[in-house]
Amino acid sequence: MSKIPNRSIGKTDRPQKSGKASAPTRQAILDLLKRQGEQSASALGKTLGVTPMAARLHLYDLQGEGLVEERSEAKAQNRSRGRPVKYWSLTAAAARVFPDAHQGLAVEMIQSVEELFGAAGLARLVKKHGDRQRITYGEKLSPAKTLGDRVRRLAAARSGEGYMAEARRDGRDWLLIENHCPICSAAKACTGLCANEQKVFASVLGKDATVTREEHILAGARRCVYRVKETA
């Protein structure tokens, strides 16, 4: 008589892990969630060119490491009935897999400057940093002929610094989107850094543009978004 295989009762239907997510797919999933916000396994699979099940297996691996989390949402009434849709997003712990620009050292230096030279000294340091940014970005934007080209070049420069930036057209305006802040801890310790950067953007993008910030990571948003309007 053949033996009946033992099956434990009450197990979830979660697929068994297939080992650590491969490095390219793992990073691609993290990048997509960072740039686009929460998504379902089906949407991720479609973008990556893999099956929803394959994407789900990688997500469960990443969830086991504390890098992603899920939430369930019931399907709309006009859709076929079935299990709720799971949407995945990054956890706060996922920040460790993105560039941090030596934030611990930066925070320590900011605190030391303020202790040694006071608030006025820290303000001078922030201004000096902004002056250097104006020179660097100004050189990179100088070949641009249009506002759109300047925004795209600025986004490229910021991406090179780890901000995962992109330029996007929005009607007659442009959006400068930064999906990651590699100096977030330093910016929390010195809020003047963020305020100064907005001034730098306005300066290098030219007198024919106004820059306003619509989303802010330090205010709890997923990303920083700057709207650039052409005034001339």
SVG drawing of the C-alpha trace seen along z (x, -y; Angstrom):
<svg xmlns="http://www.w3.org/2000/svg" viewBox="-20 -87 54 89">
<polyline fill="none" stroke="black" stroke-width="0.4" points="0.0,0.0 1.4,-3.4 1.8,-5.9 -0.3,-9.1 2.0,-12.1 1.6,-14.1 0.2,-17.6 0.2,-20.1 -3.2,-21.8 -3.6,-25.6 -0.7,-26.5 -1.1,-29.6 -1.1,-29.4 2.0,-31.6 4.4,-30.2 7.6,-28.6 10.6,-30.8 13.0,-30.0 16.1,-31.5 17.3,-35.1 16.0,-37.3 18.5,-37.6 20.5,-40.8 19.2,-42.5 15.6,-41.6 15.8,-42.5 17.2,-45.9 14.7,-46.4 11.8,-45.8 13.2,-48.1 13.8,-50.8 10.3,-50.5 8.7,-50.8 11.0,-53.7 10.2,-55.6 6.5,-54.7 5.2,-53.9 3.1,-50.9 2.2,-48.3 0.8,-44.9 2.8,-41.8 1.0,-41.7 2.0,-45.3 5.6,-44.7 5.7,-41.5 4.4,-43.2 7.1,-45.9 9.9,-43.4 8.7,-41.0 8.1,-38.1 5.0,-36.3 3.1,-37.7 4.1,-34.5 7.8,-35.2 7.4,-38.8 5.5,-37.6 8.3,-35.2 10.9,-38.0 8.5,-40.2 8.2,-37.5 12.0,-37.2 12.3,-41.0 9.5,-41.0 11.5,-38.4 14.3,-40.9 12.0,-43.7 12.5,-45.8 8.9,-45.6 5.4,-45.4 2.0,-44.5 -1.6,-45.7 -4.7,-44.1 -7.5,-45.9 -10.8,-44.4 -11.5,-44.2 -14.0,-46.7 -17.6,-45.5 -17.4,-45.7 -14.5,-43.3 -14.6,-39.6 -14.9,-38.4 -11.8,-36.8 -9.1,-37.3 -8.2,-40.9 -5.4,-42.5 -2.1,-42.9 -0.2,-46.1 3.5,-46.3 5.5,-49.2 8.9,-49.9 9.4,-50.0 11.5,-52.6 14.3,-50.0 14.6,-49.9 16.4,-53.2 19.6,-51.3 19.8,-49.8 19.9,-53.2 22.8,-55.7 23.1,-57.6 26.0,-59.9 27.7,-59.2 24.8,-60.6 26.2,-59.7 29.3,-61.8 27.3,-64.6 25.0,-64.8 28.0,-64.8 29.7,-67.6 26.6,-69.7 26.2,-69.3 29.8,-70.2 29.7,-73.3 26.6,-74.5 28.3,-73.8 31.5,-75.6 30.2,-78.5 26.5,-78.8 23.4,-79.1 25.1,-81.9 28.1,-79.8 25.8,-76.9 23.9,-79.4 27.2,-80.5 28.1,-76.8 24.8,-76.2 25.2,-79.3 28.7,-78.2 27.3,-74.8 24.6,-76.4 27.2,-78.7 29.2,-75.6 26.0,-73.9 25.2,-77.0 28.7,-76.8 28.5,-73.0 24.9,-73.0 25.5,-76.2 28.3,-74.6 26.2,-71.5 23.1,-73.5 25.0,-76.1 24.6,-74.3 20.8,-74.1 18.7,-76.2 15.3,-75.8 13.8,-75.5 12.9,-71.9 16.5,-71.1 17.7,-72.8 15.3,-70.8 16.4,-67.6 20.1,-68.4 19.5,-69.4 17.6,-66.0 20.6,-64.2 23.0,-66.0 20.9,-65.2 20.6,-61.6 24.4,-61.5 24.4,-62.5 22.0,-59.7 18.6,-61.5 17.1,-59.2 15.8,-62.3 13.7,-62.7 12.2,-65.5 8.6,-65.1 6.4,-67.4 3.1,-68.3 1.0,-70.4 2.9,-73.7 5.0,-73.1 7.9,-70.8 8.3,-68.6 11.6,-67.9 11.0,-64.7 13.5,-63.3 12.6,-59.8 15.3,-59.4 17.1,-61.8 20.7,-60.6 21.2,-63.4 17.9,-62.9 19.4,-62.6 21.6,-65.6 18.6,-67.6 16.6,-66.7 19.5,-67.9 19.8,-71.1 16.5,-72.1 18.2,-75.0 19.7,-72.6 16.3,-71.9 15.3,-75.5 18.6,-76.5 18.4,-73.8 15.1,-75.2 16.8,-78.6 19.6,-77.0 17.2,-75.3 15.5,-78.6 18.8,-80.3 20.3,-77.8 17.0,-77.3 17.0,-81.0 15.0,-84.1 12.3,-82.9 11.3,-80.1 9.7,-79.9 10.2,-76.9 7.8,-75.7 7.9,-72.5 4.7,-70.4 5.9,-67.2 8.6,-66.9 10.1,-63.8 10.8,-65.5 7.1,-66.3 6.2,-62.6 5.9,-62.3 7.3,-59.4 9.4,-61.8 10.3,-65.5 8.5,-67.2 9.3,-70.6 7.1,-72.4 8.9,-74.6 6.8,-77.2 8.0,-79.3 7.2,-82.9 8.4,-84.6"/>
</svg>
